[in-house]
Amino acid sequence: MSYDESRIEEAVLALLATFSFDEGWAWKGFDFEIMDRLHAQGFISDPVGKAKSVWLTPQGLERGHEIAERLFGKPPADAG
């Protein structure tokens, strides 16, 4: 099966933002190619190196939270 790479990138960015800490740091346990593409788009710091985390840029954090809301957000509870 083939997958839409841009949708995978969106999901990874959403997960990075959702589980980020200290205003934008996230553990980098995702596919290297996806992380490299997110870096090339300016959403995260360079993932290459010994560090086990990456920093989400302000744009990456904002975009990641927007995607997470769309993909994982719960609808508001009925007030009825």
C-alpha positions, -999 to +999 in steps of 0.1 A: +000+000+000+013+035-008+007+064+016+003+101+011+036+114+025+022+149+032-005+134+054+021+114+073+042+145+078+012+163+092+004+135+116+041+134+128+041+172+133+008+170+152+022+143+175+054+162+180+034+193+190+009+174+211+036+158+232+060+187+233+074+201+265+093+232+277+077+254+250+086+234+219+109+205+227+098+170+216+114+136+215+124+126+180+114+090+178+100+092+142+113+081+108+144+100+098+132+110+064+100+125+077+120+144+104+143+157+076+114+169+056+098+187+085+132+204+091+134+214+055+100+230+058+111+250+088+089+233+114+117+217+136+153+221+144+179+199+125+172+163+137+206+151+128+229+146+158+231+128+191+204+148+208+173+127+215+149+157+210+142+184+185+129+219+189+096+229+172+098+264+157+070+287+166+055+280+132+059+243+137+043+243+171+014+264+159+008+243+128+013+211+148-014+221+173-038+230+145-033+197+128-036+178+162-069+196+169-082+185+134-070+149+136-074+141+173-097+168+188-129+157+205-161+174+195-175+197+223-199+179+247-236+185+240-249+211+265-284+197+261 
